[in-house]
Structures are given as structure tokens and as C-alpha cells.
Amino acid sequence: MALELIGKLIKVMPEVTGQGRNGAWNKQEFVIETLDSQYPKKVCMTVWGDKAADLKQFAEGDTLKATFSVESREYNERWYTELRAFRLELADGADSGYAAPARPAPAQQPRPAAQSQPVATPFNTSFDEESNDLPF
């Protein structure tokens, strides 16, 4: 399952290398902030192997489109989840960050304007019987 996330690159972590039973490995983590103006989210992702070199061509502040997969593994009865990016590219004029499945989401009905915001009463307002225009 491939997902996509569009956002601004805000941090690149140092590259981590090591030696495993299958040979040498390297990985690098980076953080993308989604461009959703109301609720932006920061998401930490990882690139492995040769993809770490691809990350070096981008600068902090660039708007990226990251294609990734979600993987979880268990270690000592605890689960660890990783967002593993396998394609990074500059986003071309995208205006919002999202993680979207391969199929489109159903359309949502807009709410009427009258129900959008409740009217707030100031905290220090006092009510007396003459100013109360309720019918009962």
C-alpha cells in the first residue's frame, strides 16, 4: 500500500550507519510539516540505503511529495511503526498536505452557514427579567 504526503521539509536528521549480518546499512530520518492551514501536522519519515542520497538534494523549506509505506515490527513485546519513504520529489504547486489512500474519498456535504459557529455570551453578562425576551 503506497501513501503520499505533501509538505514542507522542516528538519533533516543526521545519517545513521551500521553493520548487520547482511552487510552495511544506512538510514536517515527527516520531518515534513503538512501544509494544511488549520491543523498542520509534523511527520517523521525514514529513507534507507541509496534513498538517503536522494534526500540530500533537497533543502529545508522545500515543498516535497513523499511516497511511502507504513511498516510495523515487534521487539520485546513492543511494536514500532515506521513511515518508510521510497520516492521523494519536489511538489508541483500543491496547496495542502495529506496522506491519501489509493482510492478517492467520498464527497462531504457542506454545513449550512447558520450552524457553522455558535454565538458566545460574554462571561460577565448579567440577566434580569426585563432584558430576558424569552416567551415564557
Accessible surface in RSA format (square Angstrom, percent):
REM  Atomic radii and reference values for relative SASA: ProtOr
REM  Chains: A
REM  Algorithm: Lee & Richards
REM  Probe-radius: 1.40
REM  Slices: 20
REM RES _ NUM      All-atoms   Total-Side   Main-Chain    Non-polar    All polar
REM                ABS   REL    ABS   REL    ABS   REL    ABS   REL    ABS   REL
RES MET A   1   183.54  95.1 115.82  76.7  67.72 161.2 105.65  89.8  77.90 103.2
RES ALA A   2    54.35  50.0  37.92  58.5  16.43  37.4  38.38  54.0  15.97  42.3
RES LEU A   3    26.66  14.8  26.37  18.9   0.29   0.7  26.66  18.7   0.00   0.0
RES GLU A   4    51.31  29.5  51.30  38.8   0.00   0.0  12.47  24.1  38.83  31.7
RES LEU A   5     6.28   3.5   6.28   4.5   0.00   0.0   6.28   4.4   0.00   0.0
RES ILE A   6    12.20   6.9  12.20   9.1   0.00   0.0  12.20   8.8   0.00   0.0
RES GLY A   7     0.00   0.0   0.00   N/A   0.00   0.0   0.00   0.0   0.00   0.0
RES LYS A   8    81.40  39.7  81.40  49.9   0.00   0.0  27.16  24.4  54.24  57.8
RES LEU A   9     0.33   0.2   0.00   0.0   0.32   0.8   0.00   0.0   0.32   0.9
RES ILE A  10    51.19  29.1  32.92  24.5  18.27  44.0  36.35  26.2  14.84  40.3
RES LYS A  11   107.42  52.4 107.37  65.9   0.06   0.1  52.71  47.4  54.71  58.3
RES VAL A  12    48.06  31.6  29.52  26.7  18.54  44.7  29.52  25.6  18.54  50.3
RES MET A  13    54.12  28.0  52.96  35.1   1.16   2.8  41.51  35.3  12.61  16.7
RES PRO A  14   110.47  80.5  97.19  88.6  13.28  48.3 108.22  89.3   2.25  14.0
RES GLU A  15    65.81  37.8  38.72  29.3  27.09  64.5  15.38  29.8  50.43  41.2
RES VAL A  16    71.08  46.8  67.74  61.3   3.33   8.0  71.08  61.8   0.00   0.0
RES THR A  17    98.54  70.1  75.62  76.7  22.93  54.6  42.52  57.1  56.02  84.7
RES GLY A  18    24.62  30.4   0.00   N/A  24.62  30.4  21.47  58.9   3.15   7.1
RES GLN A  19   139.38  77.9 106.51  77.8  32.87  78.3  59.00 125.6  80.38  61.0
RES GLY A  20    33.90  41.8   0.00   N/A  33.90  41.8  26.99  74.1   6.91  15.5
RES ARG A  21   239.64 100.6 190.55  97.1  49.10 116.9  80.78 110.4 158.87  96.3
RES ASN A  22   147.65 101.8 107.86 104.2  39.79  95.8  40.25  96.9 107.40 103.8
RES GLY A  23    26.53  32.7   0.00   N/A  26.53  32.7  21.89  60.1   4.65  10.4
RES ALA A  24    86.66  79.7  53.51  82.6  33.14  75.4  53.68  75.6  32.98  87.4
RES TRP A  25    93.73  37.6  83.76  40.5   9.97  23.4  80.95  43.2  12.78  20.7
RES ASN A  26    35.97  24.8  35.33  34.1   0.64   1.5   7.81  18.8  28.16  27.2
RES LYS A  27    45.50  22.2  45.50  27.9   0.00   0.0  11.71  10.5  33.80  36.0
RES GLN A  28    12.68   7.1  12.16   8.9   0.52   1.2   0.52   1.1  12.16   9.2
RES GLU A  29    61.35  35.2  60.25  45.6   1.09   2.6   5.21  10.1  56.14  45.8
RES PHE A  30     0.00   0.0   0.00   0.0   0.00   0.0   0.00   0.0   0.00   0.0
RES VAL A  31    17.64  11.6  17.64  16.0   0.00   0.0  17.64  15.3   0.00   0.0
RES ILE A  32     0.00   0.0   0.00   0.0   0.00   0.0   0.00   0.0   0.00   0.0
RES GLU A  33    40.84  23.4  40.80  30.9   0.03   0.1   3.64   7.0  37.20  30.4
RES THR A  34    11.39   8.1   8.77   8.9   2.63   6.3   7.87  10.6   3.52   5.3
RES LEU A  35    56.31  31.4  39.79  28.5  16.52  41.5  44.71  31.4  11.60  31.2
RES ASP A  36    56.53  39.6  54.29  54.0   2.24   5.3  10.08  23.7  46.45  46.3
RES SER A  37   114.07  96.4  77.97 104.1  36.09  83.1  55.54 118.3  58.52  82.0
RES GLN A  38   129.14  72.2 105.01  76.7  24.13  57.5  36.67  78.1  92.47  70.1
RES TYR A  39   135.10  63.1 129.10  73.4   6.01  15.6  97.63  73.4  37.48  46.2
RES PRO A  40    66.06  48.1  46.83  42.7  19.23  69.9  46.83  38.7  19.23 119.5
RES LYS A  41   121.18  59.1 119.49  73.3   1.70   4.0  87.55  78.8  33.63  35.8
RES LYS A  42   142.11  69.3 110.01  67.5  32.09  76.4  53.44  48.1  88.67  94.4
RES VAL A  43    31.00  20.4  27.73  25.1   3.27   7.9  30.99  26.9   0.01   0.0
RES CYS A  44    63.01  47.7  45.51  50.8  17.50  41.1  30.39  77.0  32.62  35.2
RES MET A  45     0.63   0.3   0.00   0.0   0.63   1.5   0.63   0.5   0.00   0.0
RES THR A  46     5.24   3.7   5.24   5.3   0.00   0.0   0.00   0.0   5.24   7.9
RES VAL A  47     0.65   0.4   0.65   0.6   0.00   0.0   0.65   0.6   0.00   0.0
RES TRP A  48    72.95  29.3  65.41  31.7   7.54  17.7  65.50  34.9   7.45  12.1
RES GLY A  49    29.90  36.9   0.00   N/A  29.90  36.9  27.43  75.3   2.46   5.5
RES ASP A  50   127.71  89.5 117.36 116.8  10.35  24.5  37.35  87.9  90.36  90.1
RES LYS A  51    83.22  40.6  83.22  51.1   0.00   0.0  40.99  36.9  42.23  45.0
RES ALA A  52     0.75   0.7   0.75   1.2   0.00   0.0   0.75   1.1   0.00   0.0
RES ALA A  53    64.32  59.1  52.73  81.4  11.59  26.4  53.01  74.7  11.31  30.0
RES ASP A  54    55.37  38.8  52.57  52.3   2.80   6.6   9.00  21.2  46.38  46.3
RES LEU A  55     1.41   0.8   0.58   0.4   0.84   2.1   0.58   0.4   0.84   2.2
RES LYS A  56   133.53  65.1 100.99  62.0  32.54  77.5  76.98  69.3  56.54  60.2
RES GLN A  57   128.04  71.6  87.53  64.0  40.51  96.5  39.30  83.6  88.75  67.3
RES PHE A  58    21.83  10.9   9.15   5.7  12.67  33.0  10.23   6.2  11.60  33.2
RES ALA A  59    61.81  56.8  54.44  84.0   7.38  16.8  61.25  86.2   0.57   1.5
RES GLU A  60   110.50  63.4  83.45  63.1  27.04  64.4  29.38  56.8  81.11  66.2
RES GLY A  61    44.88  55.4   0.00   N/A  44.88  55.4  25.04  68.7  19.84  44.4
RES ASP A  62    44.26  31.0  39.28  39.1   4.97  11.8   5.29  12.4  38.97  38.9
RES THR A  63    42.29  30.1  36.89  37.4   5.40  12.9  15.10  20.3  27.19  41.1
RES LEU A  64     0.00   0.0   0.00   0.0   0.00   0.0   0.00   0.0   0.00   0.0
RES LYS A  65    55.11  26.9  54.91  33.7   0.19   0.5  11.37  10.2  43.73  46.6
RES ALA A  66     0.00   0.0   0.00   0.0   0.00   0.0   0.00   0.0   0.00   0.0
RES THR A  67     6.32   4.5   6.32   6.4   0.00   0.0   5.83   7.8   0.49   0.7
RES PHE A  68     6.81   3.4   6.81   4.2   0.00   0.0   6.81   4.1   0.00   0.0
RES SER A  69    26.48  22.4  26.48  35.3   0.00   0.0  20.49  43.6   5.99   8.4
RES VAL A  70    69.13  45.5  41.95  38.0  27.18  65.5  41.95  36.5  27.18  73.7
RES GLU A  71    67.83  38.9  62.37  47.2   5.46  13.0  32.46  62.8  35.36  28.9
RES SER A  72    63.67  53.8  33.14  44.2  30.53  70.3  20.23  43.1  43.44  60.9
RES ARG A  73   127.91  53.7 124.59  63.5   3.32   7.9  61.99  84.7  65.92  39.9
RES GLU A  74    90.60  52.0  63.01  47.7  27.59  65.7  11.22  21.7  79.38  64.8
RES TYR A  75   145.71  68.0 142.58  81.1   3.13   8.2 102.25  76.8  43.46  53.6
RES ASN A  76   115.48  79.6  87.20  84.3  28.28  68.1  32.37  77.9  83.11  80.3
RES GLU A  77   158.91  91.2 132.10  99.9  26.82  63.9  48.93  94.6 109.99  89.8
RES ARG A  78   156.73  65.8 152.43  77.7   4.30  10.2  46.89  64.1 109.84  66.6
RES TRP A  79   174.99  70.2 146.63  71.0  28.36  66.6 123.42  65.8  51.57  83.7
RES TYR A  80    92.65  43.3  89.62  51.0   3.03   7.9  72.09  54.2  20.56  25.4
RES THR A  81    90.58  64.4  54.66  55.4  35.92  85.6  35.56  47.8  55.02  83.2
RES GLU A  82    18.59  10.7  13.71  10.4   4.89  11.6  14.48  28.0   4.12   3.4
RES LEU A  83    39.53  22.0  36.75  26.3   2.78   7.0  36.75  25.8   2.78   7.5
RES ARG A  84    77.98  32.7  77.95  39.7   0.03   0.1  18.98  25.9  59.01  35.8
RES ALA A  85     2.19   2.0   0.00   0.0   2.19   5.0   0.00   0.0   2.19   5.8
RES PHE A  86    79.09  39.6  74.51  46.2   4.58  11.9  75.17  45.6   3.92  11.2
RES ARG A  87   122.76  51.5 119.77  61.1   2.99   7.1  31.38  42.9  91.38  55.4
RES LEU A  88    21.58  12.0   2.84   2.0  18.74  47.1   2.84   2.0  18.74  50.4
RES GLU A  89    67.36  38.7  64.68  48.9   2.68   6.4  25.60  49.5  41.76  34.1
RES LEU A  90   109.63  61.1  92.15  65.9  17.47  43.9  92.15  64.7  17.47  47.0
RES ALA A  91    18.40  16.9   0.93   1.4  17.47  39.7   2.12   3.0  16.28  43.1
RES ASP A  92   137.12  96.1 110.02 109.5  27.10  64.1  48.64 114.5  88.49  88.2
RES GLY A  93    80.28  99.0   0.00   N/A  80.28  99.0  42.98 117.9  37.30  83.5
RES ALA A  94    34.52  31.7  12.62  19.5  21.91  49.8  22.15  31.2  12.37  32.8
RES ASP A  95   126.19  88.4 103.65 103.2  22.54  53.3  41.12  96.8  85.07  84.8
RES SER A  96    51.17  43.2  49.31  65.8   1.85   4.3  26.83  57.1  24.33  34.1
RES GLY A  97    10.68  13.2   0.00   N/A  10.68  13.2   0.00   0.0  10.68  23.9
RES TYR A  98    94.88  44.3  88.16  50.2   6.72  17.5  65.91  49.5  28.97  35.7
RES ALA A  99    65.04  59.8  35.06  54.1  29.98  68.2  35.11  49.4  29.93  79.3
RES ALA A 100    32.96  30.3  27.36  42.2   5.60  12.7  28.40  40.0   4.56  12.1
RES PRO A 101    74.23  54.1  64.62  58.9   9.61  34.9  64.81  53.5   9.42  58.5
RES ALA A 102   108.60  99.8  64.08  98.9  44.52 101.3  75.59 106.4  33.01  87.4
RES ARG A 103   185.30  77.8 179.34  91.4   5.96  14.2  61.81  84.5 123.48  74.8
RES PRO A 104   125.02  91.1  99.67  90.9  25.35  92.1 111.06  91.7  13.96  86.7
RES ALA A 105    85.91  79.0  56.05  86.5  29.86  67.9  60.59  85.3  25.32  67.1
RES PRO A 106   120.55  87.9 101.64  92.7  18.91  68.7 112.75  93.1   7.81  48.5
RES ALA A 107   104.84  96.4  66.18 102.1  38.66  87.9  76.37 107.5  28.47  75.4
RES GLN A 108   167.86  93.9 138.62 101.3  29.23  69.6  46.64  99.3 121.22  91.9
RES GLN A 109   162.57  90.9 141.26 103.2  21.31  50.7  57.39 122.2 105.18  79.8
RES PRO A 110   118.20  86.1  91.65  83.5  26.55  96.5 102.93  85.0  15.28  94.9
RES ARG A 111   163.18  68.5 137.02  69.8  26.15  62.3  67.48  92.2  95.70  58.0
RES PRO A 112    80.20  58.5  67.18  61.2  13.02  47.3  80.02  66.1   0.18   1.1
RES ALA A 113    91.23  83.9  69.27 106.9  21.96  49.9  74.23 104.5  17.00  45.0
RES ALA A 114    99.38  91.4  60.44  93.3  38.94  88.6  73.31 103.2  26.08  69.1
RES GLN A 115   124.03  69.4 105.08  76.8  18.95  45.1  36.70  78.1  87.33  66.2
RES SER A 116    50.84  43.0  43.42  57.9   7.42  17.1  28.49  60.7  22.35  31.3
RES GLN A 117   141.77  79.3 125.91  92.0  15.86  37.8  50.17 106.8  91.60  69.5
RES PRO A 118   122.19  89.1  96.03  87.5  26.16  95.1 107.29  88.6  14.90  92.6
RES VAL A 119   145.77  95.9 115.53 104.6  30.25  72.9 119.90 104.2  25.88  70.2
RES ALA A 120    94.69  87.1  65.49 101.1  29.20  66.4  72.94 102.7  21.75  57.6
RES THR A 121    86.98  61.9  60.58  61.4  26.40  62.9  31.34  42.1  55.64  84.1
RES PRO A 122    90.94  66.3  74.67  68.1  16.27  59.2  86.78  71.6   4.16  25.9
RES PHE A 123   207.93 104.0 177.60 110.0  30.32  78.9 184.56 111.9  23.37  66.9
RES ASN A 124   134.85  93.0 104.54 101.0  30.32  73.0  40.24  96.9  94.61  91.4
RES THR A 125    57.64  41.0  33.47  33.9  24.18  57.6  35.14  47.2  22.50  34.0
RES SER A 126   102.77  86.8  78.68 105.0  24.09  55.5  48.88 104.1  53.89  75.5
RES PHE A 127   150.30  75.2 117.30  72.7  33.00  85.9 117.89  71.5  32.41  92.7
RES ASP A 128    86.21  60.4  75.23  74.9  10.98  26.0  47.48 111.7  38.73  38.6
RES GLU A 129   165.11  94.8 145.76 110.3  19.35  46.1  62.17 120.3 102.94  84.0
RES GLU A 130   168.05  96.5 133.52 101.0  34.54  82.2  56.17 108.7 111.88  91.3
RES SER A 131    69.74  58.9  42.19  56.3  27.54  63.4  51.19 109.0  18.55  26.0
RES ASN A 132    71.78  49.5  53.69  51.9  18.09  43.6  10.29  24.8  61.50  59.4
RES ASP A 133   136.61  95.7 106.99 106.5  29.62  70.1  45.48 107.0  91.13  90.9
RES LEU A 134   103.98  57.9  86.58  61.9  17.40  43.7  86.77  60.9  17.22  46.3
RES PRO A 135   128.90  93.9  84.59  77.1  44.31 161.1  98.79  81.6  30.11 187.1
RES PHE A 136   199.69  99.9 140.60  87.1  59.09 153.8 175.90 106.6  23.79  68.1
END  Absolute sums over single chains surface
CHAIN  1 A    10950.8       8680.7       2270.1       6001.8       4949.0
END  Absolute sums over all chains
TOTAL         10950.8       8680.7       2270.1       6001.8       4949.0
